[in-house]
Amino acid sequence: MAWRGQLSKNLKELRVLFCQSSPASAQTREFVQKNYKDLKTLNPKLPILIRECSGVEPQLWARFDMGVERGFYLEGLTETQIEKVLEEVTKAGATFKG
């Protein structure tokens, strides 16, 4: 899990969107509750934005160097799968270095 400490080196911003009550967002909510503190501790200067909005589909948005943004839908993914998406996003961020 060494990639967790690389978030701030490869990303400019991380946003997680989900609904506060929908079953579709349940796994994303749980992932945030379990992992936010650790991710923020390892990357204190990285903006990690948590956006809760009624009816929104669970999503993860990453902003990289050179203004590049990528979004990923998280509906139907387990916590493990969400973590894998975040790991892949972090590793992909190295290719956007300007």
Secondary structure, 3 states (H helix, E strand, C coil): CHHHHHHHHHCCEEEEEECCCCHHHHHHHHHHHHHHHHHHHHCCCCCEEEEECCCCCCEEEEECHHHCEEEEECCCCCHHHHHHHHHHHHHHHHHHCC
